[in-house]
């Protein structure tokens, strides 16, 4: 099982292949935002990698980050936990002014992933 370390939350074992957004919620107990339900439409599920950033990303994530002009962050809804990683949760319900984090993301990445080099 890969380990997920979340700054200020701790280190957690995560089922291999689980979406990072769900691991943040379920295993780490982070109040992670995911306003679009984990469908790579809103960028509210942003995280910063401290260690273990994946070298690949979905084409949808690459395009969405470019569209929004975002650098230095990744979209947790588009990442699978398949190795050890350390992240900073930067997009949380606390302090966001939102009433809820968004609809729960499905277990599979949406849209269907096309993997590309980041």
Secondary structure by P-SEA (a helix, b strand, c coil): cbbbbcccbbbbbbcccccaaaaaccccccccccccccccccccbbbbbcccccccccaaaaaaaaaaccccccccccccccccbbbbbccccccccccccccccccccccccccccc
